[in-house]
Amino acid sequence: MSIVIDEELCTGCASCMDSCMYDAIELENNKAKVLEDNCTLCRACIETCPEEAISLVREDVKVQKVDISQFKGVWVIAEHYQKKIQNVSLQLLSKGRLLADLLQVYLSFVILGSDFDDKLEQLSLYGMDEIIYIKSPILKDYYSDLYTKVISELVLENKPEIILIGATPTGRDFAPRVAKRLNAGLTADCTGLEINHATRDLLQTRPTYGGSIMATIRTPSSRPQMATVRAGIFNMPEKVKKKVYIRKIEYEFEEKDSVSKIVKVISKTKTSVNLEDAKIIVAGGRGVGSREGFRVIEELAKVLDAELGGSRITVELNWLDPDRQIGQTGKTVTPKLYIACGISGAIQHIVGMQNSEIIVAINKDPNASIFNWAHYGIVGDLHEIIPVLIEEIKKIKVNE
Ligand SMILES: Cc1cc2nc3c(=O)[nH]c(=O)nc-3n(C[C@H](O)[C@H](O)[C@H](O)COP(=O)(O)OP(=O)(O)OC[C@H]3O[C@@H](n4cnc5c(N)ncnc54)[C@H](O)[C@@H]3O)c2cc1C
C-alpha cells in the first residue's frame, strides 16, 4: 500500500503537510510529495486534503525475488529497559542457539543502546557466538524510527536468515516496521520454532482462528525470516564460557534525527502478581465450581508458597482477578510446578503453561485433555483431593 498524490488536483495548499505527524510530506514545485521512508500510512493527509487529491493505493503483492542462499545466521534483537536486558531476549538466545546449530551458522545478539560496555562480558555467557553492539547515547531508549533504520541497514549489510524479537509492546511495534522496510515475512506471537532441513526455512508455529488450531507458517521466498515470541515460551539459556566475538559500531545520532521525542519515561506501577517469575503456581478452572470454591485453591497455594492462577473462564466468571489469567490471552508462565485444578486443558490454556517443569492435573474426568500434558494426574473431585493434599503438605512442613 502507498499514499499517492494526484498532481493535477493538488494545489500545493500544504494542509496535508500540517496534518502529517511524521514529516512524511514535502512540497516540490508547489506540489505535495510523499517521503515514503517516513510515511506510516496513517491516512491523516487523505482526510485533510480539501481537493481530495490524496488516496491510498493497494498494489498487487509483488514477490520480490531474493537470492536466499546469500542469507546466513540467526540474530536475536536485545530488548532492554533501564540498562537491563529483558528475560525474553535471553530466552530467545536459547532457542536461537538450537536453530543456529541446526543451520550451522553464527548466533548473534544485537544490542542497540548505550552504557552496555561493562555488561558485554557478563552477557557473552548466554551462548551466542557474536554480540553486535550498536552504540549511541540516544539509543538508550527505544526510538521506533531510529531502531528501525539501524536494524534495517544492518540487515541489508549482513544478511541474517532469521531474526527473533520478543513479542513485547516494544517488539510488536518494532518488528513490523523492520519487516515492511525489508519486505520480509514476519510471524507474530510464535509458540514454536523449528527448521526444515531441506530448505532451511524457519517453521513458525502459532495459534490461529481464535486458538482453535495451530498454524505453521514459512516464508520460503523472502529473507530474513522474522518471528516474535512472548516471554516464557522458551527457557533461559544455560550460562557457558566460550569465545564470543564482539563487534562494536558507534552511530552518531541526535535527537533531531528522530521524528519522535521521548519526553519522560514513566515506569508502570508493579502489581503484586508476578506469575511469570513464580516457582509454583496453583491454578483453578471452571471445575472449582464457584468463587467460594476458590478458597481451597488459595489455601493450597498458601501452604506451597505458590502464586494463584486460573483459566479464562474463572476470570470471566469473576472468581479471579484478570492479571491471574494464564493462557493465550493471559500470561505465559514457566514455573517449576504447575498444579491445574478443574481445568480441562483447552489449547488456549495450554499455550500459557506448557513449558512448566512439572505439571500436576486434578480433574474428575479421566479423559480430560489436561492429562495429555500432565506429568502426574489425579482423577477425582478436587474438593475431596485438595484438602487431603493440604493436610499432607502441612505434616511434611512440620517434620522438616
Ligand atoms: C481467542 C480465545 C482465547 C482464549 N484464551 C484463553 C486463555 O488465555 N486462557 C484460558 O484458560 N482459556 C482461554 N480461552 C478459553 C478456552 O478455550 C477454554 O474455554 C478455557 O480454557 C476452559 O477453561 P476451564 O478448563 O477452566 O473450563 P472447562 O473447559 O469447562 O473445564 C472444566 C474442567 O473441570 C473439570 N471438573 C469439573 N468439576 C470438577 C471437580 N469437582 N473436580 C475436578 N475436576 C472437575 C471438568 O471435568 C472439566 O475438565 C480462550 C478462548 C478463545 C476462543
The ligand as a Tripos MOL2 file, in Angstrom:
@<TRIPOS>MOLECULE
LIG
   53    58     1     0     0
SMALL
NO_CHARGES

@<TRIPOS>ATOM
      1 C1         -9.4620  -16.4940   21.3940 C.3       1 LIG1
      2 C2         -9.5390  -17.2810   22.6680 C.ar      1 LIG1
      3 C3         -8.5910  -17.0350   23.6270 C.ar      1 LIG1
      4 C4         -8.6250  -17.7470   24.8220 C.ar      1 LIG1
      5 N1         -7.6700  -17.5020   25.7730 N.ar      1 LIG1
      6 C5         -7.6690  -18.2560   26.8770 C.ar      1 LIG1
      7 C6         -6.6560  -18.0700   27.8620 C.ar      1 LIG1
      8 O1         -5.7740  -17.2180   27.7600 O.2       1 LIG1
      9 N2         -6.6730  -18.8710   28.9360 N.ar      1 LIG1
     10 C7         -7.6300  -19.8450   29.1340 C.ar      1 LIG1
     11 O2         -7.5770  -20.5350   30.1420 O.2       1 LIG1
     12 N3         -8.6050  -20.0020   28.2330 N.ar      1 LIG1
     13 C8         -8.6620  -19.2310   27.1260 C.ar      1 LIG1
     14 N4         -9.6700  -19.4020   26.2500 N.ar      1 LIG1
     15 C9        -10.8150  -20.2800   26.6340 C.3       1 LIG1
     16 C10       -10.5330  -21.7530   26.4020 C.3       1 LIG1
     17 O3        -10.8790  -22.0840   25.0850 O.3       1 LIG1
     18 C11       -11.3430  -22.6380   27.3500 C.3       1 LIG1
     19 O4        -12.6940  -22.3250   27.1930 O.3       1 LIG1
     20 C12       -10.9740  -22.4670   28.8140 C.3       1 LIG1
     21 O5         -9.5790  -22.5940   28.9960 O.3       1 LIG1
     22 C13       -11.6720  -23.5460   29.6110 C.3       1 LIG1
     23 O6        -11.4980  -23.2810   30.9790 O.3       1 LIG1
     24 P1        -11.6150  -24.4310   32.0460 P.3       1 LIG1
     25 O7        -10.6740  -25.5340   31.6900 O.co2     1 LIG1
     26 O8        -11.4850  -23.7910   33.3660 O.co2     1 LIG1
     27 O9        -13.1410  -24.8770   31.9060 O.3       1 LIG1
     28 P2        -13.8090  -26.1520   31.2650 P.3       1 LIG1
     29 O10       -13.3270  -26.3690   29.8800 O.co2     1 LIG1
     30 O11       -15.2510  -26.0090   31.4580 O.co2     1 LIG1
     31 O12       -13.2540  -27.3600   32.1310 O.3       1 LIG1
     32 C14       -13.6140  -27.5920   33.4520 C.3       1 LIG1
     33 C15       -12.9570  -28.9030   33.8780 C.3       1 LIG1
     34 O13       -13.1580  -29.1070   35.2410 O.3       1 LIG1
     35 C16       -13.4370  -30.4860   35.4720 C.3       1 LIG1
     36 N5        -14.2030  -30.5650   36.7110 N.ar      1 LIG1
     37 C17       -15.4790  -30.1820   36.9340 C.ar      1 LIG1
     38 N6        -15.7920  -30.3220   38.2410 N.ar      1 LIG1
     39 C18       -14.7010  -30.8480   38.8550 C.ar      1 LIG1
     40 C19       -14.3820  -31.2000   40.1860 C.ar      1 LIG1
     41 N7        -15.2710  -31.0520   41.1880 N.pl3     1 LIG1
     42 N8        -13.1550  -31.7080   40.4320 N.ar      1 LIG1
     43 C20       -12.2350  -31.8700   39.4590 C.ar      1 LIG1
     44 N9        -12.4580  -31.5240   38.1790 N.ar      1 LIG1
     45 C21       -13.6850  -31.0050   37.8780 C.ar      1 LIG1
     46 C22       -14.1830  -30.9400   34.2440 C.3       1 LIG1
     47 O14       -14.0420  -32.3500   34.0530 O.3       1 LIG1
     48 C23       -13.5180  -30.1320   33.1560 C.3       1 LIG1
     49 O15       -12.4380  -30.8610   32.5710 O.3       1 LIG1
     50 C24        -9.6500  -18.7110   25.0460 C.ar      1 LIG1
     51 C25       -10.5890  -18.9440   24.0600 C.ar      1 LIG1
     52 C26       -10.5440  -18.2470   22.8800 C.ar      1 LIG1
     53 C27       -11.5680  -18.5240   21.8240 C.3       1 LIG1
@<TRIPOS>BOND
     1     1     2 1
     2     2     3 ar
     3     2    52 ar
     4     3     4 ar
     5     4     5 ar
     6     4    50 ar
     7     5     6 ar
     8     6     7 ar
     9     6    13 1
    10     7     8 2
    11     7     9 ar
    12     9    10 ar
    13    10    11 2
    14    10    12 ar
    15    12    13 ar
    16    13    14 ar
    17    14    15 1
    18    14    50 ar
    19    15    16 1
    20    16    17 1
    21    16    18 1
    22    18    19 1
    23    18    20 1
    24    20    21 1
    25    20    22 1
    26    22    23 1
    27    23    24 1
    28    24    25 2
    29    24    26 1
    30    24    27 1
    31    27    28 1
    32    28    29 2
    33    28    30 1
    34    28    31 1
    35    31    32 1
    36    32    33 1
    37    33    34 1
    38    33    48 1
    39    34    35 1
    40    35    36 1
    41    35    46 1
    42    36    37 ar
    43    36    45 ar
    44    37    38 ar
    45    38    39 ar
    46    39    40 ar
    47    39    45 ar
    48    40    41 1
    49    40    42 ar
    50    42    43 ar
    51    43    44 ar
    52    44    45 ar
    53    46    47 1
    54    46    48 1
    55    48    49 1
    56    50    51 ar
    57    51    52 ar
    58    52    53 1
@<TRIPOS>SUBSTRUCTURE
     1 LIG1         1 GROUP 0 **** ****
